[in-house]
Amino acid sequence: MRVLLMALGFCAVMLAGVLAVFYGVGTDAELYFALQMDAGILADAGISEETLKRLDGALAACLKGDAGALEGLRAEVFGAEQPAFNARELTHMEDCRKLFAALRAAIAVLALGGAAAIAAGARLARDRRKVRRAAWIAPALLLVPLGLFAGWAALDFNAAFNFFHEMLFTNDLWLLDPRTDLLIRICPQSMFMAMAARIGALGLAWIAAVAGVATLCTRRGREDKGWKR
């Protein structure tokens, strides 16, 4: 039970890091812009490079918690000035802002709860080998569901993307029309695919780092009284 408690704690800390990576990538306006330029979206979007940078900054600010970041935002689209985003797009972005607020709370709860579970389990076990075992059981527990979803996304990104949105949103406002909605024209599928790949790579690095640090910390240093090595 002590190993299980620590393993769950390590899972929570690892998941907190993966979600923090998701948050960081999902609110990086400079990354948006780089991926959009790689996809060559300006002609189809009907906006200038300068306008795109401004819109990216506003979208990132919204996801970071600024409820008014998109209010009154205007842009020149195909030569005509208009509201940058319509009512459907604004409502969807408000849903996203609330989702990212919940994400910030989840990261804090998982990090603190996971650290507490690890500390409690380690104090009860007083056995460095059990701490190491828990640190390496955790990735196996965590990577099975994450790996299955990642594999699905690699095979059929569109289906995985739609499933992800259907699970997170209670409406269909995320289903945008490129003929009328600028948001979908400046955020192509290739952009989301590249962001997902980055999240996956950085998330794996974080999980490995947590397990590695736990292993090093329980192998080195003087022997604490009452602890098994």
C-alpha positions as CSV (number, residue, x, y, z in Angstrom):
1,M,0.0,0.0,0.0
2,R,2.9,2.3,0.8
3,V,4.4,1.7,-2.7
4,L,1.0,2.2,-4.3
5,L,0.5,5.5,-2.4
6,M,3.9,6.8,-3.6
7,A,3.3,5.5,-7.1
8,L,0.0,7.4,-7.3
9,G,1.8,10.5,-5.9
10,F,4.5,10.2,-8.6
11,C,1.7,9.8,-11.2
12,A,0.1,13.0,-10.0
13,V,3.3,15.0,-10.1
14,M,4.1,13.6,-13.5
15,L,0.6,14.4,-14.8
16,A,0.8,17.9,-13.3
17,G,4.0,18.4,-15.4
18,V,2.4,17.1,-18.6
19,L,-0.6,19.4,-18.1
20,A,1.8,22.3,-17.4
21,V,3.5,21.6,-20.7
22,F,0.1,21.5,-22.4
23,Y,-0.7,24.9,-20.8
24,G,2.6,26.4,-21.8
25,V,2.4,25.2,-25.4
26,G,-1.3,26.2,-25.6
27,T,-0.6,29.8,-24.5
28,D,2.6,30.5,-26.5
29,A,1.7,33.2,-29.0
30,E,5.2,33.1,-30.6
31,L,4.8,29.4,-31.2
32,Y,1.3,29.9,-32.8
33,F,2.9,32.4,-35.2
34,A,5.8,30.3,-36.2
35,L,3.6,27.3,-36.9
36,Q,1.1,29.5,-38.8
37,M,3.9,30.9,-41.0
38,D,5.2,27.4,-41.6
39,A,1.7,26.5,-42.8
40,G,1.4,29.6,-45.0
41,I,-2.0,30.6,-43.8
42,L,-1.9,34.3,-44.6
43,A,-3.4,34.2,-48.1
44,D,-6.3,31.9,-47.1
45,A,-6.9,33.9,-43.9
46,G,-7.0,37.2,-45.7
47,I,-4.9,39.1,-43.1
48,S,-1.5,40.6,-42.8
49,E,1.4,39.2,-40.9
50,E,1.2,42.2,-38.4
51,T,-2.5,41.5,-37.9
52,L,-1.8,37.8,-37.3
53,K,0.7,38.6,-34.6
54,R,-1.8,40.9,-32.9
55,L,-4.5,38.2,-33.0
56,D,-2.2,35.5,-31.7
57,G,-1.3,37.7,-28.8
58,A,-4.9,38.4,-27.9
59,L,-5.8,34.6,-28.2
60,A,-2.9,33.7,-25.9
61,A,-3.9,36.4,-23.4
62,C,-7.5,35.1,-23.4
63,L,-6.3,31.6,-22.6
64,K,-4.1,32.9,-19.8
65,G,-7.1,34.4,-18.1
66,D,-7.8,37.8,-19.6
67,A,-11.6,37.7,-20.2
68,G,-11.5,41.0,-22.1
69,A,-8.6,40.2,-24.4
70,L,-10.9,39.6,-27.5
71,E,-13.5,42.3,-26.7
72,G,-13.8,44.9,-29.5
73,L,-10.9,43.3,-31.4
74,R,-11.0,44.3,-35.1
75,A,-9.0,43.3,-38.1
76,E,-8.7,44.0,-41.8
77,V,-9.8,40.8,-43.5
78,F,-9.6,40.5,-47.3
79,G,-9.3,44.3,-47.4
80,A,-12.3,45.1,-45.2
81,E,-12.2,46.1,-41.6
82,Q,-14.5,44.0,-39.4
83,P,-14.7,42.4,-35.9
84,A,-11.9,39.9,-35.8
85,F,-14.1,37.1,-34.4
86,N,-17.8,36.6,-34.6
87,A,-20.2,35.6,-31.8
88,R,-19.7,31.9,-32.2
89,E,-15.9,32.2,-32.1
90,L,-16.0,34.5,-29.1
91,T,-18.2,32.1,-27.2
92,H,-16.0,29.2,-28.0
93,M,-12.9,31.1,-26.9
94,E,-14.7,32.0,-23.6
95,D,-15.2,28.2,-23.1
96,C,-11.5,27.7,-23.8
97,R,-10.6,30.4,-21.3
98,K,-12.6,28.7,-18.6
99,L,-11.1,25.3,-19.5
100,F,-7.6,26.7,-19.2
101,A,-8.5,28.3,-15.8
102,A,-9.6,24.8,-14.7
103,L,-6.3,23.4,-16.1
104,R,-4.3,25.8,-13.9
105,A,-6.2,24.7,-10.8
106,A,-5.8,21.0,-11.7
107,I,-2.0,21.5,-12.1
108,A,-1.8,23.0,-8.6
109,V,-3.9,20.3,-7.0
110,L,-2.1,17.4,-8.7
111,A,1.4,18.9,-7.9
112,L,0.6,19.5,-4.2
113,G,-1.4,16.4,-3.7
114,G,1.2,14.2,-5.5
115,A,4.1,15.7,-3.4
116,A,2.1,15.1,-0.2
117,A,1.4,11.5,-1.2
118,I,5.0,10.8,-2.0
119,A,6.2,12.4,1.3
120,A,3.6,10.4,3.3
121,G,4.4,7.1,1.6
122,A,8.1,7.6,1.9
123,R,7.8,8.5,5.6
124,L,5.8,5.3,6.3
125,A,7.9,3.0,4.2
126,R,11.4,4.4,5.2
127,D,12.8,2.3,2.4
128,R,14.7,3.9,-0.5
129,R,14.2,0.8,-2.7
130,K,10.4,1.2,-2.4
131,V,10.6,4.9,-3.3
132,R,12.6,4.0,-6.4
133,R,10.2,1.2,-7.3
134,A,7.2,3.6,-7.0
135,A,9.0,6.2,-9.1
136,W,9.3,3.7,-12.0
137,I,5.9,2.1,-11.5
138,A,4.3,5.5,-12.0
139,P,5.4,6.0,-15.6
140,A,4.0,2.6,-16.6
141,L,0.6,3.5,-15.0
142,L,0.6,6.9,-16.7
143,L,2.0,6.1,-20.1
144,V,-0.5,3.3,-20.9
145,P,-3.5,5.6,-21.4
146,L,-1.5,8.5,-22.7
147,G,0.4,6.2,-25.1
148,L,-2.8,4.7,-26.4
149,F,-4.3,8.2,-27.1
150,A,-1.0,9.4,-28.7
151,G,-0.9,6.3,-30.9
152,W,-4.5,6.9,-32.0
153,A,-3.6,10.6,-32.7
154,A,-0.6,9.5,-34.8
155,L,-2.8,7.1,-36.9
156,D,-5.9,9.4,-37.2
157,F,-5.3,12.9,-35.8
158,N,-8.6,14.2,-37.0
159,A,-10.6,11.5,-35.1
160,A,-8.6,11.9,-31.9
161,F,-8.9,15.7,-32.2
162,N,-12.7,15.5,-32.5
163,F,-12.9,13.1,-29.6
164,F,-10.8,15.3,-27.4
165,H,-13.1,18.3,-28.1
166,E,-16.2,16.2,-27.6
167,M,-15.0,15.2,-24.2
168,L,-14.0,18.7,-23.1
169,F,-16.9,20.8,-24.5
170,T,-20.6,20.5,-23.9
171,N,-21.5,22.2,-27.2
172,D,-20.5,22.1,-30.8
173,L,-19.1,25.7,-31.0
174,W,-15.6,24.3,-31.7
175,L,-16.9,23.1,-35.1
176,L,-16.0,26.2,-37.1
177,D,-16.5,27.0,-40.8
178,P,-13.5,28.3,-42.7
179,R,-15.8,30.3,-45.0
180,T,-17.1,32.4,-42.2
181,D,-14.8,31.9,-39.2
182,L,-11.3,33.5,-39.2
183,L,-10.3,31.5,-36.1
184,I,-10.2,28.2,-38.0
185,R,-8.4,29.8,-40.9
186,I,-5.5,31.0,-38.7
187,C,-5.4,27.8,-36.7
188,P,-4.9,25.0,-39.3
189,Q,-4.8,21.3,-38.4
190,S,-1.0,21.2,-39.0
191,M,-0.6,23.8,-36.2
192,F,-2.4,21.6,-33.7
193,M,-0.5,18.5,-34.9
194,A,2.8,20.2,-34.3
195,M,1.7,21.5,-30.9
196,A,0.6,18.0,-29.9
197,A,4.0,16.5,-31.0
198,R,5.8,19.2,-28.9
199,I,3.5,18.4,-25.9
200,G,4.2,14.7,-26.2
201,A,8.0,15.1,-26.4
202,L,8.3,17.6,-23.5
203,G,5.8,15.6,-21.5
204,L,7.9,12.4,-21.9
205,A,11.0,14.3,-20.9
206,W,9.3,15.5,-17.7
207,I,8.1,12.0,-16.8
208,A,11.6,10.6,-17.3
209,A,13.1,13.5,-15.4
210,V,10.9,12.9,-12.3
211,A,11.7,9.2,-12.3
212,G,15.4,9.9,-12.8
213,V,15.6,12.5,-10.1
214,A,13.8,10.2,-7.6
215,T,16.2,7.4,-8.4
216,L,19.3,9.6,-7.9
217,C,17.9,11.1,-4.7
218,T,17.4,7.7,-3.2
219,R,20.7,6.3,-4.2
220,R,23.1,9.0,-3.2
221,G,23.9,10.7,0.1
222,R,24.4,9.5,3.6
223,E,22.3,6.8,5.0
224,D,19.4,8.2,7.1
225,K,18.8,6.5,10.4
226,G,16.0,4.0,10.2
227,W,16.0,4.1,6.3
228,K,16.7,1.0,4.2
229,R,18.8,1.5,1.2
